């Protein structure tokens, strides 16, 4: 009846909500999902830390394996709930957005294209918020297999510094680089595409930053995946010993996975796979835009084209310089 009582019995209440979410109770599912969204709004950070992974896993199972993707009313209620979860828990999810991508992979890379679209629309909201962070484009001195935790802003649940957008986009492209299936290519591109869309068939105010980073050359490098099994780093500055151990286990799993695929991830392969994601994103953007609303897109494309041209000219000039004979 009161918030303290709800917090005290939160685990039992959450488990009861999950037990009520099954396809045999399809008619009551919208109400149960609305309760789940309100429950997350009340618990805030506690829900994000302890219950969100299980909630996403349960929703993924209902949609992808139990036929939920063929029930329009259930899908509408499920993704309305997911959008509310992202909205209510945004300040707790932004500091570690790559982890949210891992938790949501089952939805974002679902077999059904319309499910991938709905998931991209829900999680694209978080990507836009990441682009709005003061240091969104900052480049942290870290790699994919051992990300250095960003410094806290000093407020509980606040956005951390260290380039949250940069780290998130690298994690997204790394997912695709490791598993370049049709579903992953489409899901990753749709996420970026939905994140940059704005109202009135235009682009969002953060679209130039997002598109500029996605279209940038060599956001990923082969060295990002060339980690030995025993070479993973410890997460410096982890909140407690349990979080540190969990981070080490995740890094170990990523490193072991990278060891088996890294030999095939040359610079050219990584560029090709990043281009595939960018093509899907641009296709979604071009479908959305209308005449007279494309100026920001052209500005980003021309800026990146000029930057690549200047780099190529510099390389050619360097190769054409005569080498002085050694005395």
C-alpha positions in Angstrom: 0.0 0.0 0.0 3.0 2.3 0.5 6.3 2.7 -1.3 8.4 1.3 1.6 6.2 -1.8 1.6 6.5 -2.1 -2.2 10.3 -1.8 -1.9 10.4 -4.4 0.9 8.4 -6.9 -1.1 9.7 -5.8 -4.5 11.1 -9.2 -5.5 7.9 -11.1 -4.8 5.9 -8.4 -6.6 8.1 -8.5 -9.6 8.1 -12.3 -9.8 4.3 -12.2 -9.6 4.2 -9.8 -12.6 6.5 -12.0 -14.6 4.4 -15.1 -13.8 1.3 -13.2 -15.1 3.0 -12.5 -18.4 2.3 -15.5 -20.7 0.5 -15.9 -24.0 -2.4 -17.9 -22.5 -3.5 -14.7 -20.7 -3.3 -12.6 -23.9 -6.3 -10.5 -23.1 -4.9 -9.4 -19.7 -1.4 -8.8 -21.0 -1.8 -5.0 -21.7 -2.9 -4.4 -18.1 0.0 -6.5 -16.8 2.5 -4.6 -18.9 1.1 -1.3 -17.7 1.6 -2.5 -14.1 5.2 -3.5 -15.0 5.9 0.0 -16.4 4.4 1.7 -13.3 6.4 -0.7 -11.1 9.7 0.3 -12.8 8.7 4.0 -12.4 8.3 3.5 -8.6 11.5 1.5 -8.0 13.7 3.5 -10.4 17.4 2.5 -10.0 16.6 -0.7 -8.0 14.5 -1.9 -10.9 17.2 -1.0 -13.5 19.9 -2.8 -11.5 18.1 -6.0 -10.5 15.0 -6.5 -12.6 15.4 -5.0 -16.0 17.6 -7.8 -17.4 15.0 -10.4 -16.4 12.1 -8.3 -17.7 13.8 -7.9 -21.1 14.6 -11.6 -21.3 11.0 -12.5 -20.5 9.6 -10.0 -23.1 12.1 -11.4 -25.7 11.0 -15.0 -25.0 7.3 -14.0 -25.4 7.9 -12.1 -28.6 10.5 -14.2 -30.3 9.8 -17.8 -29.3 6.2 -17.9 -28.0 4.4 -16.3 -31.0 4.0 -12.8 -29.6 5.3 -11.3 -32.8 2.1 -12.4 -34.5 -0.2 -10.6 -32.0 -0.6 -7.0 -32.9 -2.4 -5.9 -29.6 0.2 -7.6 -27.5 3.1 -6.1 -29.5 1.6 -2.6 -29.1 1.3 -3.1 -25.3 4.8 -4.7 -25.1 6.6 -1.9 -26.9 4.6 0.8 -25.2 5.8 -0.7 -21.9 9.4 -0.9 -23.3 9.3 2.7 -24.3 8.1 3.7 -20.8 10.9 1.6 -19.2 13.5 3.5 -21.3 11.9 6.8 -20.4 11.5 6.2 -16.6 15.0 4.5 -16.2 17.0 6.6 -18.7 19.2 8.3 -16.2 20.2 4.9 -14.7 20.7 3.3 -18.1 22.8 6.0 -19.9 26.0 5.5 -17.8 26.4 2.0 -19.2 24.5 2.0 -22.4 26.6 -0.7 -24.1 25.3 -3.1 -21.4 21.7 -2.1 -22.3 22.5 -3.0 -25.9 23.6 -6.5 -24.8 20.5 -7.0 -22.7 18.2 -5.9 -25.6 20.0 -7.8 -28.4 17.3 -10.4 -28.5 14.7 -7.8 -29.4 16.8 -5.6 -31.6 18.0 -8.6 -33.7 14.7 -10.5 -33.7 13.7 -12.6 -36.7 10.6 -10.5 -37.5 11.5 -7.2 -39.2 8.6 -5.3 -37.5 9.9 -6.4 -34.1 13.3 -5.0 -35.0 11.7 -1.7 -36.0 9.8 -1.4 -32.8 12.8 -2.2 -30.7 14.9 0.3 -32.6 12.3 3.0 -32.0 12.3 2.3 -28.2 16.1 2.1 -27.7 16.8 4.9 -30.2 15.4 7.2 -27.6 18.3 6.3 -25.3 20.8 6.8 -28.1 19.5 10.3 -28.7 19.8 11.0 -25.0 23.4 9.8 -25.1 24.1 12.2 -28.0 22.7 15.0 -25.8 25.3 14.4 -23.1 27.8 17.2 -22.7 30.8 15.0 -23.6 28.9 12.6 -25.9 31.6 12.7 -28.7 34.6 12.5 -26.3 36.9 9.6 -27.2 37.9 7.6 -24.1 41.3 6.0 -24.0 40.0 2.4 -23.9 39.2 -0.5 -26.2 36.2 -2.7 -26.7 37.4 -5.8 -24.7 38.3 -3.8 -21.6 36.3 -0.6 -21.4 37.4 1.8 -18.8 34.4 2.9 -16.7 33.6 6.5 -17.1 33.8 9.0 -14.2 30.6 9.7 -12.4 29.0 13.1 -12.7 28.6 13.1 -8.9 24.8 12.5 -8.9 23.3 9.1 -8.4 22.2 7.7 -11.8 23.8 10.7 -13.6 25.4 10.4 -17.0 29.1 9.5 -16.8 31.8 11.2 -18.7 34.2 9.6 -21.1 32.2 9.6 -24.4 29.1 7.5 -23.7 27.9 7.9 -27.4 31.3 6.9 -28.7 31.5 3.8 -26.6 27.9 2.9 -27.4 28.4 3.2 -31.2 31.6 1.2 -31.0 29.8 -1.5 -29.0 27.0 -1.6 -31.6 29.3 -1.9 -34.5 31.3 -4.6 -32.7 28.2 -6.7 -32.3 27.7 -6.6 -36.0 31.4 -7.1 -36.7 31.4 -10.3 -34.7 28.0 -11.6 -36.0 27.4 -10.0 -39.4 24.0 -11.8 -40.1 21.2 -10.2 -42.0 19.2 -9.6 -38.8 22.1 -8.0 -37.0 23.0 -5.7 -39.9 19.3 -4.6 -40.2 18.8 -4.2 -36.4 22.0 -2.2 -35.9 21.2 0.1 -38.8 17.6 0.6 -37.8 18.7 1.6 -34.3 20.9 4.4 -35.6 18.3 5.4 -38.2 15.5 5.7 -35.7 17.7 7.6 -33.3 18.3 10.4 -35.8 14.8 10.9 -37.0 12.9 14.0 -36.0 9.4 15.4 -36.3 7.9 16.8 -39.4 9.9 14.4 -41.7 13.1 16.1 -40.6 16.1 15.1 -38.5 16.6 15.3 -34.8 18.9 18.1 -33.5 21.5 15.5 -32.5 21.4 13.8 -35.9 24.6 15.4 -37.3 26.6 14.2 -34.3 25.2 10.7 -34.5 25.5 10.4 -38.3 29.0 11.9 -38.3 30.3 9.3 -35.9 28.6 6.4 -37.7 29.8 7.5 -41.1 33.3 8.2 -39.8 36.1 6.0 -41.0 37.7 3.4 -38.7 35.5 3.7 -35.6 36.6 0.2 -35.1 40.1 -1.2 -35.6 41.4 -4.8 -35.7 43.4 -4.1 -32.5 40.1 -3.7 -30.7 39.5 -7.4 -31.1 43.1 -8.7 -30.8 43.0 -9.5 -27.1 44.7 -12.5 -25.5 42.6 -14.7 -23.2 44.7 -13.7 -20.2 45.1 -10.1 -21.2 41.8 -8.6 -20.1 42.0 -5.6 -17.8 40.3 -5.1 -14.5 37.6 -2.5 -14.4 39.2 0.3 -12.5 36.9 2.2 -10.3 34.1 -0.5 -10.0 31.6 0.4 -7.4 32.2 -2.8 -5.4 33.9 -6.2 -5.6 30.9 -8.0 -7.0 30.6 -5.5 -9.9 34.3 -5.8 -10.6 34.1 -9.6 -10.7 31.1 -9.4 -13.0 32.9 -7.0 -15.3 36.0 -9.3 -15.4 33.8 -12.2 -16.4 32.2 -10.2 -19.2 35.6 -9.1 -20.5 36.9 -12.7 -20.4 33.9 -13.9 -22.4 34.4 -11.1 -25.0 38.1 -11.8 -25.2 37.6 -15.5 -25.8 35.0 -14.8 -28.4 37.3 -12.3 -30.1 40.2 -14.7 -30.2 38.2 -17.1 -32.4 37.2 -14.4 -34.9 39.8 -11.7 -34.8 42.0 -13.2 -37.5 39.3 -12.5 -40.1 38.6 -8.9 -38.9 41.0 -6.9 -41.0 40.6 -3.2 -41.5 38.9 -3.7 -44.8 36.4 -6.2 -43.3 35.6 -3.9 -40.4 35.1 -0.9 -42.8 32.8 -3.0 -45.0 30.7 -4.2 -42.1 30.4 -0.7 -40.7 29.4 0.5 -44.1 26.6 -2.1 -44.2 25.2 -0.8 -41.0 25.5 2.8 -42.2 23.6 1.9 -45.4 20.7 0.5 -43.5 20.6 3.6 -41.3 20.7 6.0 -44.3 18.0 4.0 -46.1 15.7 4.5 -43.1 16.6 8.2 -43.0 15.9 8.8 -46.7 12.5 7.1 -46.4 11.6 9.5 -43.6 13.0 12.7 -45.0 11.1 15.0 -47.4 12.3 17.6 -49.8 13.6 20.7 -48.1 14.5 18.8 -44.9 17.8 17.2 -46.1 20.3 20.0 -45.4 21.7 18.5 -42.2 22.2 15.1 -43.9 24.0 16.6 -46.9 26.2 18.7 -44.6 27.3 15.5 -42.7 27.9 13.5 -45.9 30.0 16.3 -47.5 32.0 16.9 -44.4 32.9 13.2 -44.2 33.7 13.0 -47.9 36.0 16.0 -47.7 37.7 14.6 -44.6 38.4 11.3 -46.4 39.6 13.1 -49.5 42.1 15.1 -47.4 43.4 12.0 -45.7 43.8 10.3 -49.0 45.6 13.2 -50.5 47.9 13.4 -47.5 48.7 9.7 -47.9 49.5 10.1 -51.6 51.8 13.1 -51.0 53.6 11.2 -48.3 54.2 8.2 -50.7 55.4 10.5 -53.4 58.0 12.3 -51.3 61.5 11.2 -52.4 63.4 9.4 -49.8 66.8 10.9 -49.0 69.7 8.5 -49.4 71.3 7.5 -46.1 74.8 8.7 -45.5 
